[in-house]
Amino acid sequence: MGPAAAPLRSNLPLLVVGRLRELNGCTEETLPWDAEFPDCVAYQGCMPNYPLVWCETTGMGHSENVPISTEGFWKFWSALP
């Protein structure tokens, strides 16, 4: 049996957030989004009503990603106009 394969790494998440940043008119500058969600950043300079928050989940696989996927999503969506 050969050596174990290294986990696949993809730059797709970075491409996706880059495209969303372009569409929402955001700069590359980020600030922490919320102290309850330390893996999340808010991109700055976005168009009004088009915020962009990115939460890093690399290495979590296809887990439920709680609490980001529950409280974090709710906090983000409920703040939109």
N, C-alpha and C positions, 0 to 999 in steps of 0.2 A: 504494500500500500504506500502511496506517495505522500508527500507533505500536505497538510490541510490547506485548502485554498483560502486566500485572504478574502475578507468580506468585500463585496463590490461597493465602490464609492461612486457616486454620481454627482456631477455638477448641475444636474437638472434643477434642484431647489434654488440654486443661485441664479440660474437663467430665468426661472419663474419669477422670483422676487425682483430681479432686474427689470423684467418686462412690466410687472405691476407698478414698479417705481416710475418707469417711463410713462405709462398710461395715466397714473395719478399725479404726475408732475412733481414728484418728490425729489429731493436731493439725496446724495449718498450719506449725508449726516444722519446719525441715529442717536437717540437718547433712551435710557431705560424707560420702558412703558409703564410698569407698575411693580412695586416692591413685592407683591404677592406672586409675581411671575418673573423671576429673575432671568429666565432664558428668552424673554421677549423684549424686542426693541421697537420703538416707534420712529419711523422715518420722518424727517423734517421737511418743511417747505411744500407739502402736498397741497393740491387744490382744495379749497373749502369743500367740506362734505365728502372728501375722498381720502380718508386717513389710511395709512398702511402700517400695520403692526406685523412683525415677523417673529415667530417663536421657533427657536432651534430645537428640533427633536431628533437629530442624528444620533443613531445608536439605540433608539428606543424601539426600533422595529415597527411592527404593526400593532403595538399595544394600544390601549385606550387613551393613553397620554393624559390621564386625569392628573391634575385639575385643569390643565390648559384646555382640554376639549370640552369641559363642562363650564366651570365658573369663568374661565378666561374668555371663551367664545361668547358667553352670555354678556359679560361685562363689555366686550367690544361691540357686539350687535346692538345692545340696548342703549349705547351712547350715540348711535347714529341718528341723524334727524329723520 
